[in-house]
Amino acid sequence: MARRAAQSWQVLRQQMKHHGIRYRDMIDYMLGFLPWVGFFVVSVVLAHSSFALVLACLIGLGLSIAMALPTFRLGPLTSVDFVGLGLFPSVLIIQLATGVFDGNRWSSVLVALALTVGVGVGLIRGVPFTAVYARPTVPQVLWDDSGFGAFQKRITRLWFSGLALITASILVSTAFAPTRC
């Protein structure tokens, strides 16, 4: 089994090299979700205070700005970028003004719902968020190709389906979870 895994890894590396895909490009794709991961981790780890959600929003907003700047230089921001740049300051203002959010209970719902909406809006607009991450690995002459666009829309639909399922399950589990005493 280990030998088969090593062979699969070797084939993947050869294909990446053949197609000009660098590890950095794959890491950039994962880093695009860093604001959401940062928000979620901080709000859950420090969940027993209102300060946790405020700090999580500040971290999410700072990371959203940091992640959006390189994207903005390459072209228009994705709907996921816009959602991050809108959600984190909105939740921050609402939390400071009212203290209504319980970071431990609702932060996962906020993250999942916002990401699902962001990906869905991008699909409705016909601008899949995955295209921004795919462009550095694809020759520029293919960016306007219908095959490239169709493939990116398919990948984004898969993301949307997965996020919608995750959002529904988190919402149900959060709604029926017992509250803290």
C-alpha positions as semicolon CSV with decimal commas, in nm:
position;residue;x (nm);y (nm);z (nm)
1;M;0,000;0,000;0,000
2;A;0,281;0,240;0,088
3;R;0,451;0,157;-0,239
4;R;0,133;0,235;-0,433
5;A;0,094;0,567;-0,251
6;A;0,456;0,656;-0,331
7;Q;0,399;0,571;-0,698
8;S;0,081;0,784;-0,705
9;W;0,270;1,074;-0,548
10;Q;0,546;1,037;-0,807
11;V;0,290;1,039;-1,092
12;L;0,125;1,350;-0,946
13;R;0,461;1,528;-0,923
14;Q;0,542;1,436;-1,283
15;Q;0,204;1,562;-1,405
16;M;0,244;1,885;-1,211
17;K;0,589;1,938;-1,359
18;H;0,466;1,853;-1,711
19;H;0,177;2,100;-1,686
20;G;0,383;2,371;-1,517
21;I;0,195;2,359;-1,187
22;R;0,408;2,470;-0,895
23;Y;0,357;2,383;-0,530
24;R;0,330;2,755;-0,459
25;D;0,020;2,773;-0,680
26;M;-0,144;2,495;-0,481
27;I;-0,055;2,666;-0,155
28;D;-0,203;2,995;-0,283
29;Y;-0,532;2,815;-0,336
30;M;-0,534;2,691;0,023
31;L;-0,425;3,029;0,160
32;G;-0,737;3,184;0,006
33;F;-0,935;3,027;0,292
34;L;-0,699;3,152;0,562
35;P;-0,926;3,440;0,675
36;W;-1,210;3,195;0,731
37;V;-0,992;2,943;0,910
38;G;-0,838;3,217;1,126
39;F;-1,180;3,353;1,221
40;F;-1,314;3,009;1,305
41;V;-1,013;2,892;1,507
42;V;-0,985;3,208;1,716
43;S;-1,359;3,231;1,783
44;V;-1,375;2,867;1,892
45;V;-1,050;2,847;2,090
46;L;-1,128;3,162;2,291
47;A;-1,502;3,094;2,288
48;H;-1,591;3,189;2,641
49;S;-1,575;3,565;2,596
50;S;-1,719;3,836;2,377
51;F;-1,360;3,941;2,317
52;A;-1,302;3,616;2,125
53;L;-1,542;3,706;1,848
54;V;-1,410;4,063;1,826
55;L;-1,053;3,933;1,796
56;A;-1,164;3,668;1,545
57;C;-1,332;3,936;1,331
58;L;-1,022;4,156;1,339
59;I;-0,803;3,862;1,239
60;G;-1,048;3,757;0,967
61;L;-1,067;4,113;0,832
62;G;-0,690;4,160;0,839
63;L;-0,632;3,831;0,660
64;S;-0,910;3,909;0,410
65;I;-0,742;4,237;0,321
66;A;-0,402;4,068;0,298
67;M;-0,541;3,792;0,074
68;A;-0,746;4,032;-0,143
69;L;-0,457;4,263;-0,231
70;P;-0,274;4,016;-0,459
71;T;-0,606;3,910;-0,615
72;F;-0,697;4,274;-0,679
73;R;-0,370;4,325;-0,866
74;L;-0,445;4,026;-1,093
75;G;-0,802;4,125;-1,173
76;P;-1,140;4,164;-1,007
77;L;-1,195;4,030;-0,657
78;T;-1,393;3,711;-0,619
79;S;-1,731;3,697;-0,447
80;V;-1,562;3,506;-0,163
81;D;-1,324;3,803;-0,118
82;F;-1,619;4,044;-0,107
83;V;-1,804;3,831;0,147
84;G;-1,498;3,821;0,374
85;L;-1,443;4,195;0,341
86;G;-1,809;4,253;0,423
87;L;-1,883;3,986;0,682
88;F;-1,599;4,036;0,926
89;P;-1,647;4,412;0,978
90;S;-2,028;4,366;0,992
91;V;-2,008;4,099;1,262
92;L;-1,750;4,310;1,445
93;I;-1,978;4,615;1,451
94;I;-2,283;4,411;1,553
95;Q;-2,089;4,235;1,828
96;L;-1,945;4,560;1,966
97;A;-2,284;4,730;1,955
98;T;-2,504;4,449;2,087
99;G;-2,293;4,153;2,203
100;V;-2,554;3,928;2,043
101;F;-2,327;3,659;1,896
102;D;-2,198;3,369;2,096
103;G;-1,868;3,295;1,923
104;N;-1,854;2,931;2,024
105;R;-2,208;2,852;1,915
106;W;-2,254;3,056;1,600
107;S;-1,910;3,120;1,450
108;S;-1,913;2,797;1,252
109;V;-2,261;2,881;1,119
110;L;-2,145;3,229;1,017
111;V;-1,837;3,096;0,839
112;A;-2,019;2,817;0,656
113;L;-2,316;3,032;0,556
114;A;-2,101;3,322;0,438
115;L;-1,875;3,097;0,230
116;T;-2,176;2,920;0,077
117;V;-2,340;3,251;-0,012
118;G;-2,013;3,387;-0,153
119;V;-1,955;3,086;-0,375
120;G;-2,322;3,085;-0,480
121;V;-2,318;3,454;-0,574
122;G;-2,007;3,394;-0,782
123;L;-2,186;3,115;-0,967
124;I;-2,493;3,331;-1,028
125;R;-2,271;3,609;-1,162
126;G;-2,091;3,356;-1,381
127;V;-1,756;3,428;-1,211
128;P;-1,631;3,111;-1,039
129;F;-1,394;3,189;-0,755
130;T;-1,167;2,898;-0,855
131;A;-1,063;3,076;-1,177
132;V;-0,851;3,325;-0,981
133;Y;-0,648;3,042;-0,834
134;A;-0,630;2,845;-1,160
135;R;-0,505;3,130;-1,380
136;P;-0,144;3,129;-1,257
137;T;-0,115;2,765;-1,365
138;V;-0,288;2,801;-1,704
139;P;-0,145;2,984;-2,008
140;Q;-0,311;3,324;-2,050
141;V;-0,433;3,239;-2,402
142;L;-0,667;2,981;-2,247
143;W;-0,826;3,211;-1,987
144;D;-1,104;3,318;-2,224
145;D;-1,152;2,966;-2,362
146;S;-1,501;2,828;-2,303
147;G;-1,356;2,497;-2,183
148;F;-1,154;2,671;-1,911
149;G;-1,460;2,867;-1,795
150;A;-1,688;2,563;-1,802
151;F;-1,438;2,357;-1,603
152;Q;-1,401;2,630;-1,341
153;K;-1,780;2,656;-1,310
154;R;-1,802;2,280;-1,256
155;I;-1,539;2,292;-0,984
156;T;-1,712;2,588;-0,820
157;R;-2,047;2,403;-0,832
158;L;-1,881;2,116;-0,647
159;W;-1,750;2,360;-0,387
160;F;-2,098;2,513;-0,357
161;S;-2,263;2,172;-0,313
162;G;-2,015;2,069;-0,048
163;L;-2,042;2,399;0,138
164;A;-2,424;2,388;0,124
165;L;-2,421;2,040;0,277
166;I;-2,175;2,146;0,545
167;T;-2,379;2,460;0,619
168;A;-2,701;2,263;0,655
169;S;-2,540;2,010;0,888
170;I;-2,374;2,279;1,102
171;L;-2,698;2,478;1,122
172;V;-2,897;2,174;1,234
173;S;-2,637;2,065;1,488
174;T;-2,601;2,419;1,626
175;A;-2,976;2,476;1,648
176;F;-3,030;2,154;1,843
177;A;-2,715;2,166;2,055
178;P;-2,772;2,224;2,423
179;T;-2,674;2,570;2,545
180;R;-2,409;2,619;2,812
181;C;-2,521;2,656;3,171
